[in-house]
Structure formats: structure tokens, C-alpha cells
Amino acid sequence: MNILHEVVKPVLNYMESQVSVVIPTYNRADTIEASIRSALHQTHPIWEVLVCDDGSTDNTESIVKSIDDVRVKWIPGEHIGRPASPRNHGVRASTGEWLAFLDSDDEWNTNKIKTQLAYAQEQGTLAISSNAYRFLPQQGIVGSLLECPKEILTFDDLLIVNNVVCSSAMIHSSLVPLVLGFPEESYCRGVEDYALWLRVASQTNFSFVNEPLVTYRDTPSTSIRALDENVWVQRRHTFHNFLQWADPSFVGREYVDHTLQMYEQALKMVFTK
């Protein structure tokens, strides 16, 4: 069942939009430059690249500031240990019409933004994501990250499984006052992006480009995912966060009811494992 309500969308010329890139980082001196340059080298002109630090103690800052491009902006921050905080710093500082998220160890194909904007315009959505190459440090690219044949990801789809790769995601800035950014509660650590995508999907579908437009570096031993709990605990946290945010008069009663069903399922799975 598709429980999405119809959203009134602004009239946009997507292909002339200014795009702000938000890159959270913590001690990524070995990968940050490649990530930034993959954004700067897009075939669709990039408006700004906001590198949002989480209190790095290596030379990440000096590497970022050595890149001679006025579009690259360094946003310092204290170490919090959760990517939601630096991402939100970037969201608040952004001035573009679209927000594109890129992790500091991932890279974009040069046509990534252009391809996505064209597809989102065709589909009439205010959010879009894509597939990604899975890169393992000892092996290189080992295939695509997702097996998702859909062209549109609905709220229902995302309740079942999160098929939005964070480094592929773009949302229109008009959504920000509605969805309020990435949740920063400690229990959302590791699922803050999934929690935000559910909020976004309550306002607009995600267009999905089933083409790897991102190289996703899969290094769980050094990732925040190394501390993650099991998947059913994560889903419980995610759905709980949505229910705390969602006002039925704002998102629609169906969203709340359906998420509550999934939350109760997650609770049962947690306590039966």
C-alpha cells in the first residue's frame, strides 16, 4: 500500500539549480581530498562544498584548506562522535537550492549530480538517490551495493528496507524546515540518515537511479558501523525516532499508524532474538 499523500511541489528548473555539498569528516586525511575533488569535478556546476569537521586530530584541516577553490568551505566543530552533528552544521550553513550529501571516504562519478537532477525533474520528486559501487580496501570494486529494481522509493519501501545510500542522497532545501535535519539523539547513532530519509519520504518520494554513481568505501572496522547494534535494534530506534517527530496532522495518520506497526514488529524481533 502506498500511504504517501500528494505534496504540492514548487515549480523548479532542476538543471539550473545551485547545489550545496555537505561532507562530514573526522580524521579522514587519507581520503578527504579525493572526496572533495570528486564533488568539484562534477559536470553540473557545484555551488559550494561544506566540509564539516567533528574535531579531527590529524591533518584533515590543512589538507582541506590547501585545496585552491573558493567553493570549498571549512566548518570546524567539537568532537561529538556522531555524523548527524557535522551534517547538520552543513545543512544550516548551506545556501544552495539542493543539498547533496557525501561522506569523506566516498567519491562521486563526474556525472552524478547532472544525472540525478535530470531524473528527479523527470519524476517530479524533491529527493533522489542512486546505487553505488562497493569498494573494499583489499579488493577494490566488488560490484554494486544495492539490488533495487525500483525507479521510485516510497515511504512504504523505506519502512521495509533503507535503500538510500547516504553519499548518493540529494534533497531540495525546501524540505529542511519540515524534516529538521538529521536526528542527533545518541540512540540514533548509525541510523540518523535512515531516520531522516523516512521524514523526507513522508513529504516526497525518492527518485532512484539504479546506476552506481558513487564509490562507497566499505570499511566497517573503522566506520561508526563497527559499534552498531543488531539490525532489529536499529530499526526500533529508527521507527521510534520517526514516531517522536511525526505529527499526524502534519504527515498524515497513515504514516504514523504504519510506522507504529513496523515499530511493534521490531520490538518483537528484538526480544525474541
C-alpha positions in Angstrom: 0.0 0.0 0.0 1.3 3.4 -0.9 0.4 5.7 2.0 2.0 8.9 0.6 -0.2 11.9 0.3 0.1 14.3 -2.6 2.6 17.1 -1.9 2.4 20.5 -3.6 5.8 20.9 -5.3 7.3 24.2 -6.3 8.0 24.9 -10.0 11.7 24.2 -10.5 14.2 24.2 -13.2 16.3 21.4 -11.7 19.1 21.7 -14.2 19.8 25.3 -13.3 19.8 24.7 -9.6 22.6 25.6 -7.2 23.9 22.5 -5.3 25.4 22.6 -1.9 27.6 19.6 -1.0 27.7 18.6 2.7 30.7 16.5 3.7 31.1 15.5 7.4 34.5 14.4 8.4 36.6 13.1 11.3 40.3 12.2 10.8 40.0 11.4 7.1 43.3 12.9 6.0 43.8 9.9 3.7 40.6 10.2 1.7 39.1 13.7 2.2 40.9 15.3 -0.8 39.6 12.7 -3.3 36.1 13.1 -1.9 36.2 16.9 -2.3 37.7 16.8 -5.8 35.0 14.3 -6.9 32.5 16.9 -6.0 34.3 19.8 -7.5 34.7 18.0 -10.8 31.0 17.4 -11.5 29.7 18.2 -14.9 26.9 20.1 -13.2 28.5 23.1 -11.6 28.7 22.9 -7.8 27.7 25.9 -5.8 29.7 25.1 -2.6 31.3 22.3 -0.8 30.9 22.5 3.0 33.4 20.3 4.8 32.1 19.9 8.4 34.6 18.7 10.9 33.9 16.7 14.0 37.0 17.7 15.9 39.7 16.0 13.8 43.1 15.5 15.4 45.0 14.6 12.2 45.9 17.0 9.4 42.4 16.9 7.7 42.0 20.6 8.1 45.3 21.5 6.4 44.5 19.2 3.5 41.1 20.8 3.0 42.4 24.3 3.3 45.2 23.6 0.7 42.6 23.0 -2.0 42.6 26.2 -4.0 38.9 26.6 -4.7 36.7 29.3 -3.2 33.7 26.9 -3.2 35.4 24.7 -0.5 34.5 25.9 3.0 35.8 24.5 6.2 33.3 24.4 9.1 35.1 23.4 12.4 33.3 21.7 15.2 34.0 19.9 18.5 34.2 16.2 18.6 30.7 14.7 19.1 31.3 11.2 17.6 28.1 11.1 15.6 27.9 12.3 12.0 24.5 13.9 12.5 26.0 16.9 14.2 28.5 17.9 11.5 26.0 17.1 8.8 23.5 19.5 10.4 26.2 22.2 10.7 26.5 21.9 6.9 22.7 21.9 6.3 22.4 25.1 8.4 25.3 26.8 6.6 24.2 25.8 3.1 22.8 28.3 0.6 22.1 26.1 -2.4 18.7 25.0 -3.7 19.6 21.4 -3.4 21.6 19.6 -0.6 23.8 16.7 -1.7 25.4 14.5 1.0 28.9 12.9 0.6 30.8 11.0 3.2 34.5 11.9 3.4 35.7 8.5 2.4 33.4 8.1 -0.6 33.6 9.5 -4.1 31.2 10.6 -6.9 31.2 9.8 -10.6 31.6 13.0 -12.6 28.1 12.9 -14.0 26.5 12.1 -10.6 24.7 15.4 -9.9 23.7 16.0 -13.5 22.2 12.6 -13.9 20.3 12.8 -10.7 18.9 16.3 -11.2 17.6 15.3 -14.7 16.0 12.1 -13.3 14.4 13.9 -10.4 13.0 16.5 -12.8 11.5 13.8 -14.9 10.0 12.0 -11.9 8.8 15.2 -10.2 10.4 14.4 -6.8 12.2 16.6 -4.3 14.6 13.8 -3.2 16.8 11.4 -5.2 19.4 8.7 -4.6 21.3 6.2 -6.6 23.1 2.9 -6.5 26.8 2.7 -5.6 29.9 0.7 -6.3 31.0 -1.2 -3.3 34.8 -0.7 -2.7 36.7 -3.0 -0.4 40.2 -1.7 0.5 42.0 -5.0 -0.1 40.0 -5.9 -3.3 38.8 -2.7 -5.0 35.3 -2.5 -6.5 33.4 -5.8 -6.0 30.1 -4.9 -7.6 27.0 -2.8 -6.8 26.0 -2.1 -3.3 22.2 -2.4 -3.8 19.8 -4.8 -5.5 16.9 -2.5 -6.0 14.9 -2.5 -9.3 12.6 0.4 -8.4 12.6 3.8 -10.1 10.7 5.4 -7.1 11.2 4.7 -3.4 8.1 5.4 -1.4 7.7 5.7 2.4 6.4 2.2 2.4 9.5 1.0 0.6 11.8 2.6 3.0 10.0 1.2 6.0 10.8 -2.2 4.7 14.5 -1.5 3.9 16.7 1.5 3.7 17.8 1.6 0.1 19.1 5.2 0.2 22.9 5.3 0.2 23.8 8.5 2.2 26.6 9.6 -0.2 24.1 9.4 -3.1 21.3 11.3 -1.5 20.0 14.7 -2.6 17.1 16.7 -1.1 15.6 20.0 -2.1 16.3 22.8 0.5 12.5 23.5 0.8 12.2 20.2 2.8 14.7 21.3 5.5 12.2 23.3 7.7 9.9 20.4 7.6 12.2 17.5 8.3 14.5 19.4 10.7 17.8 17.7 9.7 19.5 14.6 10.9 18.4 13.5 14.4 21.2 14.0 16.9 19.9 11.8 19.7 22.6 9.3 20.9 20.3 6.3 20.3 20.2 7.3 16.6 23.9 6.9 16.1 24.4 4.8 13.0 20.8 5.2 11.8 20.5 9.0 11.7 20.5 9.0 7.9 17.8 6.3 7.7 15.7 8.3 10.2 16.0 11.4 8.1 15.1 9.6 4.9 11.8 8.4 6.5 10.9 12.0 7.3 11.8 13.1 3.8 9.7 10.3 2.3 6.7 11.4 4.2 6.9 14.6 2.1 8.1 13.4 -1.3 9.1 10.1 -2.9 12.7 9.4 -3.6 13.6 9.0 -7.3 16.1 6.2 -7.6 18.8 5.9 -10.3 19.7 2.2 -10.4 23.2 3.0 -11.7 26.3 3.2 -9.5 27.0 7.0 -9.3 29.0 6.7 -6.1 32.0 4.7 -5.0 31.2 3.6 -1.5 34.2 2.6 0.6 33.1 -0.3 2.8 35.5 -0.3 5.8 33.3 -1.3 8.8 36.2 -1.8 11.1 37.0 2.0 11.0 33.4 3.1 10.5 30.8 4.1 13.0 29.0 1.0 12.0 31.6 -1.0 13.9 29.7 -0.1 17.1 26.2 -0.7 15.6 23.7 -2.9 17.4 21.8 -5.6 15.6 19.5 -4.7 12.7 16.3 -5.0 14.7 17.5 -2.7 17.4 18.5 -0.2 14.7 15.1 -0.4 13.2 13.4 0.0 16.5 15.4 3.2 17.1 14.7 4.5 13.7 10.9 4.0 13.9 10.8 5.3 17.4 12.5 8.5 16.2 10.1 8.9 13.4 7.1 8.5 15.7 8.6 11.1 18.1 8.9 13.6 15.2 5.7 12.8 13.3 2.6 14.9 14.0 -0.4 13.0 12.5 -2.0 16.4 11.4 1.2 17.2 9.6 2.3 13.9 8.0 -1.0 12.1 7.9 -2.4 9.5 10.3 -1.5 6.6 7.9 2.2 7.4 8.2 2.1 7.1 12.0 -0.1 4.0 12.0 2.1 2.2 9.5 5.3 3.1 11.3 3.8 2.0 14.6 3.1 -1.4 13.1 6.7 -1.7 12.0 8.0 -0.5 15.3 6.0 -3.2 17.1 7.3 -5.8 14.7 10.9 -4.6 15.5 10.2 -4.8 19.2 9.1 -8.4 18.9 12.1 -9.3 16.9 14.5 -7.7 19.4 13.0 -9.6 22.3 12.9 -12.9 20.5 16.5 -12.9 19.4 
